[in-house]
Every structure is written in structure tokens, then in C-alpha cells.
Amino acid sequence: MKKTKLIKDLNELDFMNLCESWNYPKFHGTQIYKWLFQKKCNSIIEMSDLPLDLKNKLSDKFELEALSVFKKQKSKIDNTIKFLLKTLDAQFIETVSMIEDNRHTVCISSQIGCNVDCDFCATGKMGFKRNLSVGEILDQLLIVNKNVNHKVTNIVFMGMGEPFLNYDNVIKASQILSNPKGFNLSTKRITISTAGILPKIEKYILEKHKYKLAISLNASNDVTRKKIMPINKKWDIDKLLSAIKKYSFNKHRIIMFEYVLLKDFNDSDEDALELSRLLKNITCKINLIPFNEIYGKYKRPDQERIDSFAKILFNNRGDYRVFIRWSKGEDINAACGQLATES
């Protein structure tokens, strides 16, 4: 029998329906689901409470491993590891493990490349190849689990690609990540970041998902944002904020706005004042991200300028909170905006 699918692309209901179609009790579907995502088994043969003929059928039909480790780089400046992972069709993606104190965050990719084409992002320069499947998304975390001796506490969809252009697979993967029978991560430990795909933001809000939502804003007005984020020509800041105001906030899952600080472009006092006015009445968190330099024209502002920008936001604070987020793994190009598979 030819293998046609990645087994980790399926969820619990899929497995139950599959077992029923093969004339096995549906509860075996839940057992398979737990073996894959809760017990994190290394082979189908390990599934000791399944009938042997069912295990053989699964082995014949499905591929277990979606990804393999091609290269691993460890930062010399902090506790960060970047994984270059190879897919079954010989494509490459990057995943980053970041440990700070008791917090272990894994930055997950959702696409091979990206077609949003933000001007300051290395991934955007790769172009777009394809979406990742559910199994390819989840295998990134499983590989980190096997290679890093520290329990994963947080997941951020901030790796390669635009998560909301692979919406269905990202949501399905997140449901497995947060399922008590799966990875059992709290929904407040999972963050999905988008450049602003408005129809999917509206769908996300309508479906009442509880994962944290982050919006890459990166400018305080449309003129500036259009220069670095072509997507703003289709869905401008006003449209984004109008949609966000329909979002149900609570103290654990307030909306996050990410703002990458680019020297002499969006880092002036006037930009900070405009941003404070823009978000003043929105309950949110503003993450200021000093630019992580790649090839190209953009540079990181100096420390004094970063501090001045943040101070203006603090002094004009409305319903938002302000944080400066220094990225991890900059020396191995693992920081925010630096992911791009050279291979």
C-alpha cells in the first residue's frame, strides 16, 4: 500500500473516523491521538494498546516523521538553538528554541517562504513556496522536544511565513497543541502573529479562538506602513483597528501590536506620539522590537533613540502596556525577522 499522508495531519476525530472505516472501535482513534501528541511516540509499533494489524495498516498508509534535522546552530550569546529542518519533498524551514529562566518558547514556521513581502524581513525575500501541513507544523515542536532538555512552555507562530495565509492548518495545529489529550498547552501560551490578513482576523474573532493574537503594525500611519508592508494597500490601519475593536479581550489574552523599530524610518518622537494616539483607547500590549539587522537598507536605532521612543509611549499611556522585546539568537540569525533558509 502506498503511503499517501502524514499521520500527524489528522486530529482525534479524523482518527476515530478512520478506525471506524477500517472496522475497528472508534476508541482506538483516541489512543492513536494520545500516542502521537501526548506520549510523543517515536514509532507506530510503540503503540502497545493497539491491535497489531491496525498498527501495520497505519504503518503502511502513513508517514510518521514529517521533518528531519538538517542542521542545528546554538547561539553563543544566549540559550537559543536554531533548527534547519528538511521536509519530505526536500524543502527547508527554520524553527527556533529560546530558553530564558523557566520559560522555553518555540518559534514555529507556518509556511515555506512568505508572499507578504515585508521589506525588512528576510523570509519575505525568499518568496513563497507552499504552506506547511498540520503535521509539519507539529513536528517542529516534537523535534525541539527531542533535542532540548527543557519543557516547552510557550509557542509563537512568528517563524517563517504568514500564519493567517495558512489559517486552517495553523488553527488545527493549535487545537492539537492545546488539547489535554494532545500537547496540553494552555491557549494563553500560544500566540499567533499576523501581518494583518483582515478576512482571517475577522474569521478568528467570529470563531472565538482563545489563543493570543499579535498584529505586526510597524508604523503609526498608512503612508509609512505601505512603504514596508505592501499588505497595507489592501487592508489599512483603520480597517485593522476597526476589526480589532470587536475582539473580546481579557487580562490574559489582550491583543498585542508588534512594532519593529527601524532607524530614521519609524522611530522618531513624532512617530511615538502618533502611535500613542492611535492605540490610546485600545486595551492592548505594544511590543517594541529593535530591528535585527539583515542584508538591506534598514538599521537598528541606537539605544538612546529606542529608550526615547518607549518613554514617549509610557508618558502618554492610555489603555496599552509597553515592552521593549530584545530578540534572542541574533548571532545565528535566529532573531525576529532574520529567518531565511540559505540552503
WOURWO-V976621 format. One record per residue. RES is the residue in one small letter. SS is DSSP state (A for helix, B for strand, O for the rest). OMEGA is omega as a letter, one per 30 degrees, with the letter a starting at -180 (* if undefined). NEAR is the number of other ideal C-beta (glycine too) atoms within 8 Angstrom. Layout:
# WOURWO-V976621
RES,SS,OMEGA,NEAR + RES,SS,OMEGA,NEAR
This chain:
# WOURWO-V976621
m,O,a,4 + k,O,l,3 + k,O,a,8 + t,O,a,5 + k,B,l,9 + l,B,a,12 + i,A,a,13 + k,A,l,12 + d,A,a,8 + l,O,l,9 + n,O,a,10 + e,A,a,11 + l,A,l,7 + d,A,a,9 + f,A,l,14 + m,A,l,12 + n,A,l,10 + l,A,l,10 + c,A,l,14 + e,A,l,10 + s,A,l,6 + w,O,l,8 + n,O,l,4 + y,O,l,9 + p,O,a,5 + k,O,a,10 + f,A,l,7 + h,A,l,13 + g,A,l,16 + t,A,l,12 + q,A,l,11 + i,A,a,14 + y,A,a,14 + k,A,l,11 + w,A,a,12 + l,A,a,11 + f,A,l,14 + q,O,a,11 + k,O,l,7 + k,O,a,9 + c,O,a,9 + n,O,l,4 + s,O,l,6 + i,A,l,11 + i,A,l,6 + e,A,a,8 + m,O,a,11 + s,O,a,4 + d,O,l,4 + l,O,l,11 + p,O,a,7 + l,A,a,6 + d,A,l,6 + l,A,l,12 + k,A,l,12 + n,A,l,8 + k,A,l,9 + l,A,a,11 + s,A,a,9 + d,A,a,7 + k,A,a,9 + f,B,l,11 + e,B,l,9 + l,O,a,7 + e,O,l,6 + a,O,a,12 + l,B,l,12 + s,B,a,6 + v,B,l,11 + f,B,a,8 + k,B,l,7 + k,B,l,9 + q,B,l,9 + k,B,l,7 + s,O,l,15 + k,O,a,4 + i,O,l,6 + d,O,a,8 + n,O,a,7 + t,B,l,14 + i,B,l,14 + k,B,l,15 + f,B,l,15 + l,B,a,14 + l,B,a,15 + k,B,l,10 + t,B,a,12 + l,O,l,6 + d,O,l,4 + a,O,l,5 + q,O,a,9 + f,B,l,11 + i,B,l,16 + e,B,l,15 + t,B,a,15 + v,B,l,15 + s,B,a,15 + m,B,a,13 + i,B,l,11 + e,B,a,8 + d,O,a,4 + n,O,a,4 + r,B,l,8 + h,B,a,13 + t,B,l,13 + v,B,l,15 + c,B,a,12 + i,O,l,13 + s,O,a,15 + s,O,l,15 + q,B,l,15 + i,B,a,14 + g,B,a,11 + c,O,l,13 + n,O,l,9 + v,O,l,11 + d,O,l,7 + c,O,a,13 + d,O,a,10 + f,O,a,12 + c,O,a,9 + a,O,a,12 + t,A,a,12 + g,A,a,11 + k,A,a,7 + m,A,a,12 + g,O,a,6 + f,B,l,9 + k,B,l,8 + r,B,l,7 + n,B,l,10 + l,O,l,13 + s,O,l,10 + v,A,a,14 + g,A,l,11 + e,A,l,13 + i,A,a,14 + l,A,a,14 + d,A,l,13 + q,A,l,17 + l,A,a,13 + l,A,l,9 + i,A,l,13 + v,A,l,14 + n,A,a,9 + k,A,a,6 + n,A,a,10 + v,O,a,9 + n,O,l,2 + h,O,a,6 + k,O,l,4 + v,O,a,12 + t,O,a,9 + n,B,l,12 + i,B,l,14 + v,B,l,12 + f,B,a,13 + m,O,l,9 + g,O,a,15 + m,O,l,15 + g,O,l,15 + e,O,a,13 + p,A,a,12 + f,A,l,12 + l,A,l,12 + n,A,a,13 + y,A,a,12 + d,A,a,6 + n,A,l,13 + v,A,l,14 + i,A,l,11 + k,A,l,10 + a,A,l,11 + s,A,l,15 + q,A,l,10 + i,A,l,13 + l,A,a,13 + s,A,a,13 + n,O,l,11 + p,O,l,4 + k,O,l,10 + g,O,a,14 + f,O,l,10 + n,O,l,8 + l,O,l,12 + s,O,l,6 + t,A,l,12 + k,A,l,9 + r,A,a,8 + i,B,a,16 + t,B,l,13 + i,B,a,14 + s,B,l,11 + t,B,l,14 + a,O,l,10 + g,O,l,13 + i,O,a,13 + l,A,a,11 + p,A,a,6 + k,A,l,11 + i,A,l,16 + e,A,l,10 + k,A,l,9 + y,A,l,13 + i,A,a,11 + l,A,a,6 + e,O,l,7 + k,O,l,6 + h,O,a,8 + k,O,l,6 + y,O,l,12 + k,B,a,10 + l,B,l,13 + a,B,l,14 + i,B,l,15 + s,B,a,12 + l,O,l,12 + n,O,l,13 + a,O,a,14 + s,O,l,10 + n,O,a,8 + d,A,a,10 + v,A,l,6 + t,A,a,12 + r,A,l,14 + k,A,a,10 + k,A,a,7 + i,A,a,13 + m,O,a,15 + p,A,a,8 + i,A,a,11 + n,A,l,13 + k,A,a,6 + k,O,a,5 + w,O,a,9 + d,O,a,9 + i,A,a,12 + d,A,l,7 + k,A,l,9 + l,A,a,14 + l,A,l,10 + s,A,l,8 + a,A,a,12 + i,A,a,12 + k,O,l,7 + k,O,a,7 + y,O,l,9 + s,O,a,5 + f,O,l,7 + n,O,a,6 + k,O,a,4 + h,O,a,5 + r,O,l,11 + i,O,l,10 + i,B,l,13 + m,B,l,13 + f,B,l,13 + e,B,a,12 + y,B,l,13 + v,B,a,13 + l,B,a,15 + l,O,a,15 + k,O,l,12 + d,O,l,6 + f,O,a,8 + n,O,a,13 + d,O,a,13 + s,O,l,7 + d,A,l,8 + e,A,l,6 + d,A,l,13 + a,A,l,15 + l,A,l,10 + e,A,l,10 + l,A,l,12 + s,A,l,13 + r,A,a,8 + l,A,a,9 + l,A,a,13 + k,O,a,10 + n,O,l,5 + i,O,l,12 + t,O,a,7 + c,B,l,13 + k,B,l,11 + i,B,l,14 + n,B,l,11 + l,B,a,14 + i,B,l,13 + p,B,a,12 + f,O,l,14 + n,O,a,12 + e,O,l,6 + i,O,l,10 + y,O,l,3 + g,O,a,6 + k,O,a,3 + y,O,a,10 + k,O,l,9 + r,O,l,10 + p,O,l,13 + d,O,a,7 + q,A,a,5 + e,A,l,6 + r,A,l,11 + i,A,a,14 + d,A,l,8 + s,A,l,10 + f,A,a,16 + a,A,a,12 + k,A,l,8 + i,A,l,12 + l,A,l,15 + f,A,a,8 + n,A,a,6 + n,O,a,10 + r,O,l,9 + g,O,l,9 + d,O,a,8 + y,B,l,14 + r,B,a,7 + v,B,l,11 + f,B,l,8 + i,B,a,8 + r,O,l,8 + w,O,a,5 + s,O,l,11 + k,O,l,13 + g,O,a,16 + e,A,a,12 + d,A,l,7 + i,A,a,10 + n,O,l,12 + a,O,a,15 + a,O,a,10 + c,O,l,9 + g,O,a,13 + q,O,a,12 + l,O,l,14 + a,O,a,12 + t,O,a,10 + e,O,l,3 + s,O,*,6
